[in-house]
Amino acid sequence: MNNYATYFQNVFRVTWADTDSAQIVHYSNYFRFFERAEEEFYRYLGFNFIDIGGKGLWLPRVEAFCRYKKPARFNDFIEVELTVKELGEKSVKYGFKIFNKESAALLADGLRGNRHSRQANTESNTNPKGNCWKVETFLQISF
């Protein structure tokens, strides 16, 4: 497994809809934070899910994992760090870390694997050339 050093960060505020009645983020919403970070990552690279769908492709999630460390609460600012763990010919795997922006405490970490598939037949397909190149280029950028 490659562990690329470059990562993408995004900050979100925890909304009321993200929490349960105790104002603690519901465990399932950490996966939504992963999704939001991925979407912002693609936007940063110059494409989005509509562009991918317009090419007749989709990115089904084939693997997901989250380890919860500390709770996030209503109105917290969280920083979601996305790292490209693996970039294969037909898939990509992202690692995620979620921190409390104020305290820098690690709240959760996890990963998600996406497979590139044609919408018509759901068979695995090679990464779209333009989009894959953009991710590869990102990995060569040092901040």
Contacts in CASP RR format, 6 or more apart in sequence:
PFRMAT RR
TARGET T0000
AUTHOR 0000-0000-0000
METHOD contacts of the structure
MODEL  1
MNNYATYFQNVFRVTWADTDSAQIVHYSNYFRFFERAEEEFYRYLGFNFI
DIGGKGLWLPRVEAFCRYKKPARFNDFIEVELTVKELGEKSVKYGFKIFN
KESAALLADGLRGNRHSRQANTESNTNPKGNCWKVETFLQISF
1 85 0 8 1.000
1 86 0 8 1.000
1 93 0 8 1.000
2 84 0 8 1.000
2 85 0 8 1.000
2 86 0 8 1.000
2 87 0 8 1.000
3 83 0 8 1.000
3 85 0 8 1.000
4 83 0 8 1.000
4 84 0 8 1.000
4 85 0 8 1.000
4 139 0 8 1.000
5 142 0 8 1.000
6 83 0 8 1.000
6 84 0 8 1.000
6 138 0 8 1.000
6 139 0 8 1.000
6 140 0 8 1.000
6 141 0 8 1.000
6 142 0 8 1.000
6 143 0 8 1.000
7 81 0 8 1.000
7 82 0 8 1.000
7 83 0 8 1.000
8 37 0 8 1.000
8 40 0 8 1.000
8 41 0 8 1.000
8 44 0 8 1.000
8 81 0 8 1.000
8 82 0 8 1.000
8 83 0 8 1.000
8 138 0 8 1.000
9 79 0 8 1.000
9 80 0 8 1.000
9 81 0 8 1.000
9 82 0 8 1.000
10 36 0 8 1.000
10 37 0 8 1.000
10 40 0 8 1.000
10 41 0 8 1.000
10 79 0 8 1.000
10 80 0 8 1.000
10 82 0 8 1.000
11 77 0 8 1.000
11 78 0 8 1.000
11 79 0 8 1.000
11 80 0 8 1.000
11 101 0 8 1.000
12 33 0 8 1.000
12 36 0 8 1.000
12 77 0 8 1.000
12 78 0 8 1.000
12 80 0 8 1.000
13 75 0 8 1.000
13 76 0 8 1.000
13 77 0 8 1.000
13 78 0 8 1.000
14 25 0 8 1.000
14 72 0 8 1.000
14 73 0 8 1.000
14 74 0 8 1.000
14 75 0 8 1.000
14 76 0 8 1.000
14 77 0 8 1.000
14 78 0 8 1.000
15 74 0 8 1.000
16 74 0 8 1.000
18 25 0 8 1.000
18 26 0 8 1.000
18 29 0 8 1.000
18 32 0 8 1.000
18 72 0 8 1.000
18 74 0 8 1.000
19 25 0 8 1.000
19 26 0 8 1.000
19 73 0 8 1.000
19 74 0 8 1.000
20 26 0 8 1.000
23 73 0 8 1.000
23 74 0 8 1.000
24 71 0 8 1.000
24 72 0 8 1.000
24 73 0 8 1.000
24 74 0 8 1.000
25 71 0 8 1.000
25 72 0 8 1.000
25 73 0 8 1.000
27 66 0 8 1.000
27 68 0 8 1.000
30 66 0 8 1.000
30 68 0 8 1.000
30 98 0 8 1.000
30 108 0 8 1.000
31 64 0 8 1.000
31 66 0 8 1.000
31 112 0 8 1.000
33 78 0 8 1.000
33 80 0 8 1.000
33 96 0 8 1.000
33 98 0 8 1.000
34 64 0 8 1.000
34 66 0 8 1.000
34 80 0 8 1.000
34 82 0 8 1.000
34 94 0 8 1.000
34 96 0 8 1.000
34 110 0 8 1.000
34 112 0 8 1.000
36 80 0 8 1.000
37 80 0 8 1.000
37 81 0 8 1.000
37 82 0 8 1.000
37 96 0 8 1.000
38 82 0 8 1.000
38 94 0 8 1.000
38 112 0 8 1.000
39 48 0 8 1.000
39 49 0 8 1.000
41 82 0 8 1.000
42 48 0 8 1.000
42 49 0 8 1.000
42 52 0 8 1.000
42 131 0 8 1.000
44 138 0 8 1.000
45 131 0 8 1.000
45 134 0 8 1.000
45 135 0 8 1.000
45 138 0 8 1.000
46 134 0 8 1.000
47 131 0 8 1.000
47 134 0 8 1.000
49 59 0 8 1.000
51 131 0 8 1.000
52 58 0 8 1.000
52 59 0 8 1.000
52 128 0 8 1.000
52 131 0 8 1.000
53 119 0 8 1.000
55 128 0 8 1.000
56 118 0 8 1.000
56 119 0 8 1.000
56 120 0 8 1.000
57 116 0 8 1.000
57 117 0 8 1.000
57 118 0 8 1.000
57 119 0 8 1.000
57 125 0 8 1.000
57 128 0 8 1.000
58 117 0 8 1.000
58 119 0 8 1.000
59 114 0 8 1.000
59 115 0 8 1.000
59 116 0 8 1.000
59 117 0 8 1.000
60 114 0 8 1.000
60 115 0 8 1.000
60 117 0 8 1.000
60 122 0 8 1.000
61 112 0 8 1.000
61 113 0 8 1.000
61 114 0 8 1.000
62 91 0 8 1.000
62 113 0 8 1.000
62 114 0 8 1.000
62 115 0 8 1.000
63 93 0 8 1.000
63 111 0 8 1.000
63 112 0 8 1.000
63 113 0 8 1.000
64 111 0 8 1.000
64 112 0 8 1.000
64 113 0 8 1.000
65 110 0 8 1.000
65 111 0 8 1.000
65 112 0 8 1.000
66 96 0 8 1.000
66 108 0 8 1.000
66 109 0 8 1.000
66 110 0 8 1.000
67 108 0 8 1.000
67 109 0 8 1.000
67 110 0 8 1.000
68 107 0 8 1.000
68 108 0 8 1.000
69 105 0 8 1.000
69 106 0 8 1.000
69 107 0 8 1.000
69 108 0 8 1.000
69 109 0 8 1.000
70 100 0 8 1.000
70 105 0 8 1.000
70 106 0 8 1.000
70 107 0 8 1.000
71 107 0 8 1.000
72 78 0 8 1.000
72 98 0 8 1.000
72 100 0 8 1.000
72 107 0 8 1.000
72 108 0 8 1.000
76 100 0 8 1.000
76 101 0 8 1.000
76 102 0 8 1.000
77 100 0 8 1.000
77 101 0 8 1.000
77 102 0 8 1.000
78 98 0 8 1.000
78 99 0 8 1.000
78 100 0 8 1.000
78 101 0 8 1.000
78 107 0 8 1.000
79 98 0 8 1.000
79 99 0 8 1.000
79 100 0 8 1.000
79 101 0 8 1.000
80 96 0 8 1.000
80 97 0 8 1.000
80 98 0 8 1.000
81 96 0 8 1.000
81 97 0 8 1.000
81 98 0 8 1.000
81 99 0 8 1.000
82 94 0 8 1.000
82 95 0 8 1.000
82 96 0 8 1.000
83 94 0 8 1.000
83 95 0 8 1.000
83 96 0 8 1.000
83 97 0 8 1.000
84 92 0 8 1.000
84 93 0 8 1.000
84 94 0 8 1.000
84 95 0 8 1.000
84 135 0 8 1.000
84 138 0 8 1.000
84 139 0 8 1.000
85 93 0 8 1.000
85 94 0 8 1.000
85 95 0 8 1.000
85 111 0 8 1.000
86 92 0 8 1.000
86 93 0 8 1.000
87 127 0 8 1.000
87 132 0 8 1.000
87 135 0 8 1.000
87 136 0 8 1.000
87 139 0 8 1.000
88 127 0 8 1.000
89 126 0 8 1.000
89 127 0 8 1.000
90 115 0 8 1.000
90 116 0 8 1.000
90 124 0 8 1.000
90 125 0 8 1.000
90 126 0 8 1.000
90 127 0 8 1.000
91 113 0 8 1.000
91 114 0 8 1.000
91 115 0 8 1.000
91 116 0 8 1.000
91 124 0 8 1.000
91 127 0 8 1.000
92 113 0 8 1.000
92 114 0 8 1.000
92 116 0 8 1.000
92 127 0 8 1.000
92 135 0 8 1.000
93 111 0 8 1.000
93 112 0 8 1.000
93 113 0 8 1.000
93 114 0 8 1.000
94 111 0 8 1.000
94 112 0 8 1.000
94 113 0 8 1.000
94 114 0 8 1.000
95 109 0 8 1.000
95 110 0 8 1.000
95 111 0 8 1.000
95 112 0 8 1.000
96 108 0 8 1.000
96 109 0 8 1.000
96 110 0 8 1.000
96 111 0 8 1.000
96 112 0 8 1.000
97 106 0 8 1.000
97 108 0 8 1.000
97 109 0 8 1.000
97 110 0 8 1.000
98 106 0 8 1.000
98 107 0 8 1.000
98 108 0 8 1.000
98 109 0 8 1.000
99 105 0 8 1.000
99 106 0 8 1.000
99 107 0 8 1.000
100 107 0 8 1.000
115 124 0 8 1.000
116 124 0 8 1.000
116 125 0 8 1.000
116 126 0 8 1.000
116 127 0 8 1.000
116 128 0 8 1.000
117 123 0 8 1.000
117 124 0 8 1.000
117 125 0 8 1.000
118 125 0 8 1.000
END
